[in-house]
Amino acid sequence: MEAVFQQSESNISTYIYNSLTMIGEYLSIATPLVKSSTIYNNQHLKAQERILDICLQEKADHYINPIGGRELYNKDLFAEHGIQLNFIRSERVEYPQLGGEFTPWLSIIDVMMFNSKEQIQELLKAYILE
């Protein structure tokens, strides 16, 4: 986490990309990250249409979006293009914090402060696809 916070990057997009890359490497997450604004040439599209276009360009057959997108994305529209759309919902997990009552749903930073790499990898499996 120290390396993430000590970046000297001033561009917020690059800072976030670098942060996600460092965290992914630390947790041995091999999923490649792509700066969508630089390769898909679809900045004129917004929200669902942009994501659908990226899925089509990538020849994806499954797209998983955070649970907050349920109101924004239409499963039937994705299905019309041969793409299964699911929403990921984290299950409630608990781990020791600084003592006292556990405060849920903070951030990955909190999880990383109080858990080993192996514990974090297990906690990341606590989700449901809807």
OpenMM code with the backbone's topology and positions (N, CA, C; nanometers):
from openmm import Vec3, app, unit

residues = "MET GLU ALA VAL PHE GLN GLN SER GLU SER ASN ILE SER THR TYR ILE TYR ASN SER LEU THR MET ILE GLY GLU TYR LEU SER ILE ALA THR PRO LEU VAL LYS SER SER THR ILE TYR ASN ASN GLN HIS LEU LYS ALA GLN GLU ARG ILE LEU ASP ILE CYS LEU GLN GLU LYS ALA ASP HIS TYR ILE ASN PRO ILE GLY GLY ARG GLU LEU TYR ASN LYS ASP LEU PHE ALA GLU HIS GLY ILE GLN LEU ASN PHE ILE ARG SER GLU ARG VAL GLU TYR PRO GLN LEU GLY GLY GLU PHE THR PRO TRP LEU SER ILE ILE ASP VAL MET MET PHE ASN SER LYS GLU GLN ILE GLN GLU LEU LEU LYS ALA TYR ILE LEU GLU".split()
positions = [
    Vec3(0.0825, -0.1183, 0.0000),
    Vec3(0.0000, 0.0000, 0.0000),
    Vec3(0.0872, 0.1251, 0.0000),
    Vec3(0.2013, 0.1156, 0.0626),
    Vec3(0.2891, 0.2318, 0.0674),
    Vec3(0.3299, 0.2752, -0.0732),
    Vec3(0.3626, 0.1795, -0.1589),
    Vec3(0.4013, 0.2119, -0.2963),
    Vec3(0.2857, 0.2757, -0.3726),
    Vec3(0.1650, 0.2295, -0.3467),
    Vec3(0.0476, 0.2868, -0.4127),
    Vec3(0.0343, 0.4340, -0.3749),
    Vec3(0.0448, 0.4633, -0.2469),
    Vec3(0.0249, 0.6003, -0.1999),
    Vec3(0.1423, 0.6922, -0.2301),
    Vec3(0.2598, 0.6368, -0.2544),
    Vec3(0.3773, 0.7200, -0.2783),
    Vec3(0.4009, 0.7494, -0.4261),
    Vec3(0.3081, 0.7129, -0.5107),
    Vec3(0.3228, 0.7458, -0.6524),
    Vec3(0.3323, 0.8969, -0.6699),
    Vec3(0.4109, 0.9405, -0.7658),
    Vec3(0.4207, 1.0835, -0.7936),
    Vec3(0.3362, 1.1230, -0.9145),
    Vec3(0.2526, 1.0316, -0.9614),
    Vec3(0.1685, 1.0559, -1.0783),
    Vec3(0.0643, 1.1638, -1.0482),
    Vec3(0.0531, 1.2626, -1.1374),
    Vec3(-0.0443, 1.3709, -1.1166),
    Vec3(-0.1734, 1.3494, -1.1956),
    Vec3(-0.1709, 1.2636, -1.2980),
    Vec3(-0.2921, 1.2344, -1.3746),
    Vec3(-0.3719, 1.1296, -1.2992),
    Vec3(-0.4954, 1.1621, -1.2597),
    Vec3(-0.5742, 1.0731, -1.1746),
    Vec3(-0.6036, 0.9399, -1.2425),
    Vec3(-0.6294, 0.9422, -1.3717),
    Vec3(-0.6572, 0.8184, -1.4444),
    Vec3(-0.5357, 0.7254, -1.4415),
    Vec3(-0.4196, 0.7797, -1.4666),
    Vec3(-0.2969, 0.7010, -1.4642),
    Vec3(-0.2658, 0.6547, -1.3226),
    Vec3(-0.2898, 0.7414, -1.2237),
    Vec3(-0.2679, 0.7054, -1.0837),
    Vec3(-0.3537, 0.5844, -1.0456),
    Vec3(-0.4812, 0.5878, -1.0823),
    Vec3(-0.5715, 0.4765, -1.0502),
    Vec3(-0.5288, 0.3498, -1.1241),
    Vec3(-0.4953, 0.3631, -1.2515),
    Vec3(-0.4494, 0.2483, -1.3297),
    Vec3(-0.3256, 0.1856, -1.2639),
    Vec3(-0.2279, 0.2698, -1.2288),
    Vec3(-0.1068, 0.2201, -1.1631),
    Vec3(-0.1399, 0.1529, -1.0305),
    Vec3(-0.2305, 0.2134, -0.9535),
    Vec3(-0.2702, 0.1570, -0.8239),
    Vec3(-0.3327, 0.0198, -0.8415),
    Vec3(-0.4258, 0.0082, -0.9350),
    Vec3(-0.4905, -0.1207, -0.9597),
    Vec3(-0.3903, -0.2248, -1.0078),
    Vec3(-0.2963, -0.1829, -1.0904),
    Vec3(-0.1926, -0.2743, -1.1390),
    Vec3(-0.1066, -0.3247, -1.0234),
    Vec3(-0.0652, -0.2347, -0.9347),
    Vec3(0.0188, -0.2744, -0.8202),
    Vec3(-0.0569, -0.3676, -0.7256),
    Vec3(-0.1816, -0.3363, -0.6980),
    Vec3(-0.2613, -0.4209, -0.6086),
    Vec3(-0.2836, -0.5572, -0.6724),
    Vec3(-0.3138, -0.5585, -0.8020),
    Vec3(-0.3318, -0.6860, -0.8732),
    Vec3(-0.2067, -0.7716, -0.8698),
    Vec3(-0.0922, -0.7099, -0.8906),
    Vec3(0.0337, -0.7849, -0.8851),
    Vec3(0.0563, -0.8415, -0.7451),
    Vec3(0.0335, -0.7604, -0.6441),
    Vec3(0.0520, -0.8061, -0.5062),
    Vec3(-0.0374, -0.9251, -0.4743),
    Vec3(-0.1613, -0.9218, -0.5227),
    Vec3(-0.2573, -1.0288, -0.4930),
    Vec3(-0.2530, -1.1434, -0.5945),
    Vec3(-0.1578, -1.1391, -0.6865),
    Vec3(-0.1433, -1.2418, -0.7906),
    Vec3(-0.2698, -1.2545, -0.8757),
    Vec3(-0.3291, -1.1420, -0.9078),
    Vec3(-0.4458, -1.1389, -0.9970),
    Vec3(-0.3921, -1.1162, -1.1381),
    Vec3(-0.4136, -1.2137, -1.2252),
    Vec3(-0.3534, -1.2102, -1.3591),
    Vec3(-0.4410, -1.1418, -1.4642),
    Vec3(-0.5587, -1.0976, -1.4270),
    Vec3(-0.6480, -1.0333, -1.5232),
    Vec3(-0.5816, -0.9073, -1.5791),
    Vec3(-0.5686, -0.9001, -1.7108),
    Vec3(-0.5067, -0.7794, -1.7679),
    Vec3(-0.6006, -0.6595, -1.7553),
    Vec3(-0.5429, -0.5437, -1.7292),
    Vec3(-0.6191, -0.4193, -1.7235),
    Vec3(-0.6010, -0.3461, -1.8559),
    Vec3(-0.7085, -0.2866, -1.9038),
    Vec3(-0.7050, -0.2149, -2.0308),
    Vec3(-0.7593, -0.0749, -2.0086),
    Vec3(-0.6868, 0.0237, -2.0565),
    Vec3(-0.7366, 0.1612, -2.0520),
    Vec3(-0.8343, 0.1767, -2.1683),
    Vec3(-0.9607, 0.1594, -2.1381),
    Vec3(-1.0616, 0.1555, -2.2452),
    Vec3(-1.0649, 0.2839, -2.3271),
    Vec3(-1.0319, 0.3956, -2.2674),
    Vec3(-1.0373, 0.5217, -2.3413),
    Vec3(-0.9291, 0.5318, -2.4473),
    Vec3(-0.8303, 0.4438, -2.4439),
    Vec3(-0.7198, 0.4554, -2.5382),
    Vec3(-0.7254, 0.3572, -2.6544),
    Vec3(-0.8117, 0.2540, -2.6487),
    Vec3(-0.8038, 0.1545, -2.7562),
    Vec3(-0.9353, 0.1238, -2.8280),
    Vec3(-1.0486, 0.1616, -2.7730),
    Vec3(-1.1754, 0.1191, -2.8339),
    Vec3(-1.2380, 0.2233, -2.9256),
    Vec3(-1.1888, 0.3452, -2.9220),
    Vec3(-1.2387, 0.4514, -3.0100),
    Vec3(-1.3910, 0.4631, -3.0024),
    Vec3(-1.4450, 0.4634, -2.8827),
    Vec3(-1.5908, 0.4739, -2.8673),
    Vec3(-1.6300, 0.5764, -2.7608),
    Vec3(-1.5512, 0.6814, -2.7483),
    Vec3(-1.5787, 0.7836, -2.6485),
    Vec3(-1.7114, 0.8545, -2.6731),
    Vec3(-1.7621, 0.8459, -2.7959),
    Vec3(-1.8910, 0.9088, -2.8278),
    Vec3(-2.0082, 0.8306, -2.7686),
    Vec3(-1.9844, 0.7058, -2.7289),
    Vec3(-2.0889, 0.6235, -2.6680),
    Vec3(-2.0866, 0.6425, -2.5169),
    Vec3(-2.1997, 0.6216, -2.4530),
    Vec3(-2.2091, 0.6384, -2.3085),
    Vec3(-2.2692, 0.5147, -2.2441),
    Vec3(-2.2321, 0.4917, -2.1208),
    Vec3(-2.2907, 0.3905, -2.0318),
    Vec3(-2.3043, 0.2550, -2.1004),
    Vec3(-2.4261, 0.2021, -2.1030),
    Vec3(-2.4534, 0.0679, -2.1542),
    Vec3(-2.4054, 0.0495, -2.2978),
    Vec3(-2.4272, 0.1485, -2.3823),
    Vec3(-2.3883, 0.1360, -2.5227),
    Vec3(-2.2366, 0.1230, -2.5366),
    Vec3(-2.1638, 0.1954, -2.4531),
    Vec3(-2.0177, 0.1887, -2.4592),
    Vec3(-1.9681, 0.0523, -2.4106),
    Vec3(-2.0232, 0.0042, -2.3014),
    Vec3(-1.9821, -0.1266, -2.2493),
    Vec3(-2.0166, -0.2369, -2.3485),
    Vec3(-2.1345, -0.2297, -2.4063),
    Vec3(-2.1753, -0.3293, -2.5055),
    Vec3(-2.0808, -0.3269, -2.6254),
    Vec3(-2.0432, -0.2087, -2.6711),
    Vec3(-1.9496, -0.1962, -2.7825),
    Vec3(-1.8142, -0.2587, -2.7488),
    Vec3(-1.7660, -0.2347, -2.6277),
    Vec3(-1.6381, -0.2943, -2.5856),
    Vec3(-1.6501, -0.4468, -2.5841),
    Vec3(-1.7604, -0.4980, -2.5297),
    Vec3(-1.7819, -0.6431, -2.5275),
    Vec3(-1.7808, -0.7006, -2.6687),
    Vec3(-1.8460, -0.6320, -2.7611),
    Vec3(-1.8510, -0.6797, -2.8995),
    Vec3(-1.7126, -0.6754, -2.9635),
    Vec3(-1.6384, -0.5690, -2.9393),
    Vec3(-1.5028, -0.5599, -2.9949),
    Vec3(-1.4121, -0.6691, -2.9385),
    Vec3(-1.4336, -0.7047, -2.8127),
    Vec3(-1.3522, -0.8077, -2.7478),
    Vec3(-1.4039, -0.9493, -2.7741),
    Vec3(-1.5180, -0.9567, -2.8432),
    Vec3(-1.5833, -1.0856, -2.8696),
    Vec3(-1.6157, -1.1585, -2.7384),
    Vec3(-1.6599, -1.0800, -2.6397),
    Vec3(-1.6948, -1.1348, -2.5085),
    Vec3(-1.8284, -1.2074, -2.5157),
    Vec3(-1.8426, -1.3109, -2.4346),
    Vec3(-1.9717, -1.3788, -2.4237),
    Vec3(-2.0302, -1.3654, -2.2832),
    Vec3(-1.9558, -1.2956, -2.1958),
    Vec3(-2.0014, -1.2778, -2.0573),
    Vec3(-1.9438, -1.1466, -2.0051),
    Vec3(-2.0295, -1.0637, -1.9483),
    Vec3(-1.9859, -0.9379, -1.8882),
    Vec3(-2.0391, -0.9318, -1.7458),
    Vec3(-1.9507, -0.8989, -1.6515),
    Vec3(-1.9882, -0.8878, -1.5102),
    Vec3(-1.9678, -0.7431, -1.4679),
    Vec3(-2.0741, -0.6842, -1.4185),
    Vec3(-2.0741, -0.5445, -1.3773),
    Vec3(-2.0992, -0.5359, -1.2268),
    Vec3(-2.0482, -0.4329, -1.1607),
    Vec3(-2.0826, -0.4155, -1.0190),
    Vec3(-2.2342, -0.4055, -0.9994),
    Vec3(-2.2803, -0.4453, -0.8830),
    Vec3(-2.4229, -0.4539, -0.8530),
    Vec3(-2.4950, -0.3210, -0.8718),
    Vec3(-2.4262, -0.2114, -0.8525),
    Vec3(-2.4885, -0.0801, -0.8676),
    Vec3(-2.5364, -0.0506, -1.0085),
    Vec3(-2.4944, -0.1297, -1.1056),
    Vec3(-2.5347, -0.1068, -1.2440),
    Vec3(-2.6644, -0.1741, -1.2847),
    Vec3(-2.7314, -0.2406, -1.1915),
    Vec3(-2.8554, -0.3108, -1.2269),
    Vec3(-2.9581, -0.2185, -1.2904),
    Vec3(-2.9619, -0.0950, -1.2464),
    Vec3(-3.0590, 0.0006, -1.3016),
    Vec3(-3.0126, 0.0585, -1.4347),
    Vec3(-2.8870, 0.0403, -1.4670),
    Vec3(-2.8299, 0.1024, -1.5870),
    Vec3(-2.8159, 0.0079, -1.7054),
    Vec3(-2.8065, -0.1224, -1.6781),
    Vec3(-2.7779, -0.2195, -1.7831),
    Vec3(-2.8939, -0.3164, -1.7990),
    Vec3(-2.9233, -0.3498, -1.9252),
    Vec3(-3.0370, -0.4346, -1.9586),
    Vec3(-2.9872, -0.5722, -2.0038),
    Vec3(-3.0195, -0.6746, -1.9243),
    Vec3(-2.9747, -0.8105, -1.9571),
    Vec3(-3.0254, -0.8562, -2.0931),
    Vec3(-3.1491, -0.8188, -2.1283),
    Vec3(-3.2055, -0.8605, -2.2572),
    Vec3(-3.1274, -0.8024, -2.3743),
    Vec3(-3.0849, -0.6777, -2.3634),
    Vec3(-3.0074, -0.6156, -2.4707),
    Vec3(-2.8742, -0.6884, -2.4898),
    Vec3(-2.8076, -0.7198, -2.3813),
    Vec3(-2.6814, -0.7931, -2.3910),
    Vec3(-2.7058, -0.9326, -2.4499),
    Vec3(-2.8123, -0.9973, -2.4054),
    Vec3(-2.8443, -1.1320, -2.4553),
    Vec3(-2.8710, -1.1300, -2.6058),
    Vec3(-2.9327, -1.0236, -2.6553),
    Vec3(-2.9577, -1.0107, -2.7999),
    Vec3(-2.8282, -1.0144, -2.8800),
    Vec3(-2.7196, -0.9772, -2.8158),
    Vec3(-2.5884, -0.9780, -2.8803),
    Vec3(-2.5046, -1.0987, -2.8388),
    Vec3(-2.5679, -1.1964, -2.7729),
    Vec3(-2.4980, -1.3189, -2.7345),
    Vec3(-2.4074, -1.3031, -2.6137),
    Vec3(-2.4375, -1.2044, -2.5296),
    Vec3(-2.3526, -1.1771, -2.4132),
    Vec3(-2.4350, -1.1945, -2.2862),
    Vec3(-2.3875, -1.2798, -2.1987),
    Vec3(-2.4522, -1.2977, -2.0689),
    Vec3(-2.4087, -1.1827, -1.9784),
    Vec3(-2.5050, -1.1171, -1.9169),
    Vec3(-2.4768, -1.0063, -1.8256),
    Vec3(-2.5119, -1.0486, -1.6840),
    Vec3(-2.4138, -1.0367, -1.5949),
    Vec3(-2.4382, -1.0616, -1.4531),
    Vec3(-2.3906, -0.9418, -1.3728),
    Vec3(-2.4410, -0.9345, -1.2502),
    Vec3(-2.4008, -0.8297, -1.1579),
    Vec3(-2.3367, -0.8971, -1.0374),
    Vec3(-2.2236, -0.8434, -0.9962),
    Vec3(-2.1505, -0.9019, -0.8849),
    Vec3(-2.1870, -0.8281, -0.7560),
    Vec3(-2.2231, -0.9057, -0.6574),
    Vec3(-2.2590, -0.8508, -0.5265),
    Vec3(-2.1686, -0.9150, -0.4226),
    Vec3(-2.0939, -0.8321, -0.3541),
    Vec3(-2.0059, -0.8828, -0.2486),
    Vec3(-2.0891, -0.9329, -0.1321),
    Vec3(-2.0450, -1.0442, -0.0758),
    Vec3(-2.1065, -1.0922, 0.0469),
    Vec3(-2.0414, -1.0187, 0.1642),
    Vec3(-2.1142, -1.0075, 0.2705),
    Vec3(-2.0580, -0.9426, 0.3890),
    Vec3(-1.9493, -1.0336, 0.4471),
    Vec3(-1.8355, -0.9768, 0.4725),
    Vec3(-1.7252, -1.0491, 0.5358),
    Vec3(-1.6824, -0.9707, 0.6592),
    Vec3(-1.6218, -1.0406, 0.7519),
    Vec3(-1.5682, -0.9748, 0.8707),
    Vec3(-1.4253, -1.0201, 0.8931),
    Vec3(-1.3463, -0.9308, 0.9466),
    Vec3(-1.2071, -0.9577, 0.9792),
    Vec3(-1.1696, -0.8632, 1.0933),
    Vec3(-1.0664, -0.8959, 1.1677),
    Vec3(-1.0256, -0.8075, 1.2773),
    Vec3(-0.9817, -0.6714, 1.2235),
    Vec3(-1.0325, -0.5653, 1.2832),
    Vec3(-0.9857, -0.4302, 1.2508),
    Vec3(-0.9070, -0.3785, 1.3707),
    Vec3(-0.9259, -0.2588, 1.4100),
    Vec3(-0.8487, -0.2024, 1.5210),
    Vec3(-0.9077, -0.2331, 1.6578),
    Vec3(-1.0020, -0.3219, 1.6638),
    Vec3(-1.0676, -0.3520, 1.7904),
    Vec3(-1.2042, -0.2858, 1.7923),
    Vec3(-1.2843, -0.3276, 1.8830),
    Vec3(-1.4188, -0.2721, 1.8883),
    Vec3(-1.5086, -0.3370, 1.7857),
    Vec3(-1.6182, -0.2713, 1.7571),
    Vec3(-1.7164, -0.3261, 1.6638),
    Vec3(-1.6656, -0.3179, 1.5192),
    Vec3(-1.6884, -0.4241, 1.4425),
    Vec3(-1.6459, -0.4300, 1.3028),
    Vec3(-1.7261, -0.3306, 1.2185),
    Vec3(-1.6579, -0.2569, 1.1328),
    Vec3(-1.7231, -0.1652, 1.0392),
    Vec3(-1.7146, -0.2264, 0.9000),
    Vec3(-1.8278, -0.2709, 0.8439),
    Vec3(-1.8246, -0.3364, 0.7128),
    Vec3(-1.8214, -0.2366, 0.5967),
    Vec3(-1.7922, -0.2891, 0.4785),
    Vec3(-1.8034, -0.2189, 0.3504),
    Vec3(-1.7145, -0.0954, 0.3406),
    Vec3(-1.5951, -0.1003, 0.3969),
    Vec3(-1.5080, 0.0164, 0.3874),
    Vec3(-1.4413, 0.0219, 0.2497),
    Vec3(-1.3281, -0.0421, 0.2324),
    Vec3(-1.2597, -0.0407, 0.1033),
    Vec3(-1.1565, -0.1508, 0.0996),
    Vec3(-1.1005, -0.1706, -0.0186),
    Vec3(-0.9932, -0.2687, -0.0321),
    Vec3(-0.8725, -0.2253, 0.0509),
    Vec3(-0.8575, -0.0957, 0.0718),
    Vec3(-0.7461, -0.0477, 0.1536),
    Vec3(-0.7596, -0.1005, 0.2961),
    Vec3(-0.8807, -0.0938, 0.3519),
    Vec3(-0.9032, -0.1453, 0.4862),
    Vec3(-0.8770, -0.2950, 0.4905),
    Vec3(-0.9266, -0.3668, 0.3913),
    Vec3(-0.9050, -0.5116, 0.3857),
    Vec3(-0.7557, -0.5417, 0.3832),
    Vec3(-0.6805, -0.4663, 0.3033),
    Vec3(-0.5372, -0.4920, 0.2905),
    Vec3(-0.4593, -0.4541, 0.4162),
    Vec3(-0.5098, -0.3590, 0.4913),
    Vec3(-0.4405, -0.3176, 0.6138),
    Vec3(-0.4463, -0.4252, 0.7222),
    Vec3(-0.5532, -0.5051, 0.7210),
    Vec3(-0.5764, -0.5955, 0.8327),
    Vec3(-0.5712, -0.7442, 0.7969),
    Vec3(-0.5332, -0.7760, 0.6734),
    Vec3(-0.5327, -0.9158, 0.6303),
    Vec3(-0.4070, -0.9483, 0.5521),
    Vec3(-0.3651, -1.0738, 0.5604),
    Vec3(-0.2510, -1.1201, 0.4810),
    Vec3(-0.2943, -1.1351, 0.3353),
    Vec3(-0.1978, -1.1488, 0.2494),
    Vec3(-0.2246, -1.1716, 0.1072),
    Vec3(-0.3180, -1.2916, 0.0884),
    Vec3(-0.2901, -1.3997, 0.1583),
    Vec3(-0.3710, -1.5212, 0.1459),
    Vec3(-0.5137, -1.4989, 0.1965),
    Vec3(-0.5277, -1.4263, 0.3064),
    Vec3(-0.6612, -1.3966, 0.3584),
    Vec3(-0.7401, -1.3091, 0.2606),
    Vec3(-0.6742, -1.2116, 0.2015),
    Vec3(-0.7401, -1.1237, 0.1041),
    Vec3(-0.7878, -1.2051, -0.0157),
    Vec3(-0.7027, -1.2960, -0.0642),
    Vec3(-0.7411, -1.3790, -0.1780),
    Vec3(-0.8664, -1.4596, -0.1457),
    Vec3(-0.8794, -1.5074, -0.0245),
    Vec3(-1.0004, -1.5809, 0.0154),
    Vec3(-1.1207, -1.4871, 0.0274),
    Vec3(-1.1006, -1.3691, 0.0848),
    Vec3(-1.2110, -1.2752, 0.0993),
    Vec3(-1.2656, -1.2313, -0.0370),
    Vec3(-1.1772, -1.2231, -0.1363),
    Vec3(-1.2222, -1.1832, -0.2704),
    Vec3(-1.3139, -1.2859, -0.3364),
    Vec3(-1.3196, -1.4036, -0.2815),
    Vec3(-1.4089, -1.5086, -0.3341),
    Vec3(-1.5493, -1.4993, -0.2761),
    Vec3(-1.5713, -1.4050, -0.1871),
    Vec3(-1.7010, -1.3930, -0.1191),
    Vec3(-1.7920, -1.2993, -0.1984),
    Vec3(-1.8503, -1.3549, -0.3036),
    Vec3(-1.9416, -1.2754, -0.3865),
    Vec3(-2.0487, -1.3661, -0.4459),
    Vec3(-2.1525, -1.3021, -0.4969),
    Vec3(-2.2616, -1.3722, -0.5642),
    Vec3(-2.2830, -1.3045, -0.6983),
    Vec3(-2.3012, -1.3855, -0.8026),
    Vec3(-2.3367, -1.3295, -0.9341),
    Vec3(-2.4878, -1.3365, -0.9477),
    Vec3(-2.5451, -1.2239, -0.9814),
    Vec3(-2.6912, -1.2186, -1.0017),
    Vec3(-2.7220, -1.1944, -1.1480),
] * unit.nanometer
topology = app.Topology()
chain = topology.addChain("A")
for resn in residues:
    res = topology.addResidue(resn, chain)
    for name in ("N", "CA", "C"):
        topology.addAtom(name, app.Element.getBySymbol(name[0]), res)
